[in-house]
Amino acid sequence: MEVILREDIDKLGSRGQVVKVASGYARNFLLPRRLAVPATQANRKIVEQERQAHLRKEAKLKTEAQDLGKLLVGVSVTIAQKAGEADQLFGSVTAKDVADALAAKNFTVDRRKVQLDEPIKQLGEYKVPVRLHKDVTAEITVTVVKEG
């Protein structure tokens, strides 16, 4: 069965692409979740219009992310945490803590965009990437210091 994708789907295709899939996959998964529509001539026109609108919206989001990325370059945040004798933290610094520290400096960044592989558990200075858009990543400096 041929369907037109309305969203990017891993290992299948990208938005607006016409793909051939098993009819059961289309009928039971793609169509009910509105991830795709049947490949009719009328649907092709509608999906093309949606794709154009999505491209315009995506371009706007990307330029906004680039502007924010330019502002974030070189930004340094300091987070104070309780720590033991060997500079080992009681607890850890997570992406939420970094996002809150950025919010205190008037940068609105969602915690899911802060790319910490694992929470920070030692005092020190760390370079943390912030992925603002799929093509735009800014790197900030996070300094973890002893509280008090």
C-alpha positions as CSV (number, residue, x, y, z in Angstrom):
1,M,0.0,0.0,0.0
2,E,1.3,3.5,-0.8
3,V,1.0,6.2,1.8
4,I,2.3,9.8,2.1
5,L,4.1,10.4,5.4
6,R,3.0,13.4,7.5
7,E,5.9,13.1,9.9
8,D,9.5,12.0,9.8
9,I,9.7,8.3,10.7
10,D,13.0,6.5,11.4
11,K,13.9,3.8,9.0
12,L,10.9,4.6,6.8
13,G,11.1,8.1,5.3
14,S,10.7,11.8,5.8
15,R,7.7,14.1,5.8
16,G,5.9,14.4,2.5
17,Q,7.6,11.3,1.0
18,V,5.5,8.6,-0.8
19,V,6.5,5.2,0.5
20,K,5.2,1.7,0.0
21,V,4.4,-0.2,3.2
22,A,2.6,-3.3,4.2
23,S,-1.2,-2.7,4.3
24,G,-1.5,-3.9,7.9
25,Y,1.3,-1.5,9.0
26,A,-0.5,1.3,7.3
27,R,-4.0,0.4,8.5
28,N,-3.1,-0.5,12.1
29,F,-0.3,1.9,12.9
30,L,0.4,4.8,10.5
31,L,-3.2,5.8,9.6
32,P,-4.7,5.7,13.1
33,R,-1.8,7.8,14.6
34,R,-2.1,10.3,11.7
35,L,1.5,9.7,10.7
36,A,0.5,9.0,7.1
37,V,-2.4,9.3,4.7
38,P,-3.3,7.1,1.7
39,A,-1.5,8.2,-1.5
40,T,-4.4,9.7,-3.4
41,Q,-4.1,12.7,-5.7
42,A,-6.1,15.0,-3.4
43,N,-4.0,13.9,-0.4
44,R,-0.8,14.6,-2.3
45,K,-1.8,18.3,-2.8
46,I,-2.9,18.6,0.9
47,V,0.4,17.0,2.2
48,E,2.4,19.2,-0.2
49,Q,0.8,22.3,1.3
50,E,1.4,21.0,4.9
51,R,5.1,20.3,3.9
52,Q,5.6,23.9,2.6
53,A,4.1,25.3,5.8
54,H,6.3,23.0,7.9
55,L,9.4,24.1,6.0
56,R,8.6,27.8,6.6
57,K,8.0,27.1,10.3
58,E,11.2,25.1,10.6
59,A,13.2,27.9,8.9
60,K,11.8,30.4,11.4
61,L,12.6,28.1,14.4
62,K,16.2,27.5,13.1
63,T,16.9,31.2,12.8
64,E,15.6,31.8,16.3
65,A,17.8,29.0,17.6
66,Q,20.8,30.4,15.8
67,D,20.2,33.8,17.4
68,L,19.9,32.2,20.8
69,G,23.0,30.1,20.1
70,K,25.1,33.2,19.3
71,L,24.0,34.7,22.7
72,L,24.8,31.5,24.6
73,V,28.3,31.1,23.2
74,G,30.7,31.9,26.0
75,V,28.0,31.9,28.7
76,S,29.2,30.6,32.0
77,V,27.0,29.4,34.9
78,T,28.0,28.6,38.4
79,I,26.2,26.0,40.5
80,A,26.8,25.7,44.2
81,Q,26.3,22.2,45.7
82,K,27.1,20.5,49.0
83,A,30.3,18.5,48.6
84,G,32.4,16.2,50.7
85,E,36.1,16.1,51.5
86,A,37.3,14.7,48.1
87,D,35.3,17.2,46.0
88,Q,32.6,14.5,45.7
89,L,29.1,16.0,45.5
90,F,26.3,14.9,47.8
91,G,23.9,14.3,45.0
92,S,24.6,15.5,41.4
93,V,24.1,18.3,39.0
94,T,21.5,17.4,36.4
95,A,20.3,19.0,33.2
96,K,17.4,20.6,35.1
97,D,19.9,22.3,37.4
98,V,21.8,23.7,34.4
99,A,18.5,24.8,32.8
100,D,17.5,26.6,36.0
101,A,20.9,28.3,36.2
102,L,20.4,29.5,32.7
103,A,16.9,30.7,33.5
104,A,18.4,32.8,36.4
105,K,20.6,34.5,33.7
106,N,17.4,35.2,31.6
107,F,18.0,32.4,29.0
108,T,14.9,30.3,28.5
109,V,16.2,26.8,27.7
110,D,14.2,23.5,28.1
111,R,16.0,21.0,30.3
112,R,15.7,18.4,27.6
113,K,17.9,20.5,25.3
114,V,20.8,20.4,27.8
115,Q,22.9,17.4,26.6
116,L,24.4,15.9,29.7
117,D,25.5,12.3,29.1
118,E,25.4,11.6,32.8
119,P,24.9,13.9,35.8
120,I,27.9,15.8,37.1
121,K,29.2,14.3,40.4
122,Q,32.5,16.2,41.0
123,L,33.4,19.8,41.6
124,G,35.0,21.5,38.7
125,E,34.4,23.2,35.3
126,Y,32.6,21.4,32.5
127,K,31.7,22.1,28.9
128,V,28.0,21.3,28.4
129,P,26.4,21.3,24.9
130,V,22.9,22.8,24.6
131,R,21.1,21.5,21.5
132,L,18.7,24.3,20.5
133,H,17.7,22.9,17.2
134,K,18.7,19.7,15.3
135,D,21.3,21.8,13.4
136,V,22.2,24.3,16.1
137,T,24.2,23.4,19.2
138,A,25.8,25.9,21.6
139,E,28.4,25.0,24.3
140,I,28.2,26.6,27.7
141,T,30.6,26.4,30.7
142,V,29.2,25.0,33.9
143,T,31.3,25.5,37.0
144,V,30.3,23.4,40.0
145,V,31.6,24.9,43.3
146,K,31.3,23.9,47.0
147,E,28.3,25.4,48.8
148,G,29.0,27.7,51.8
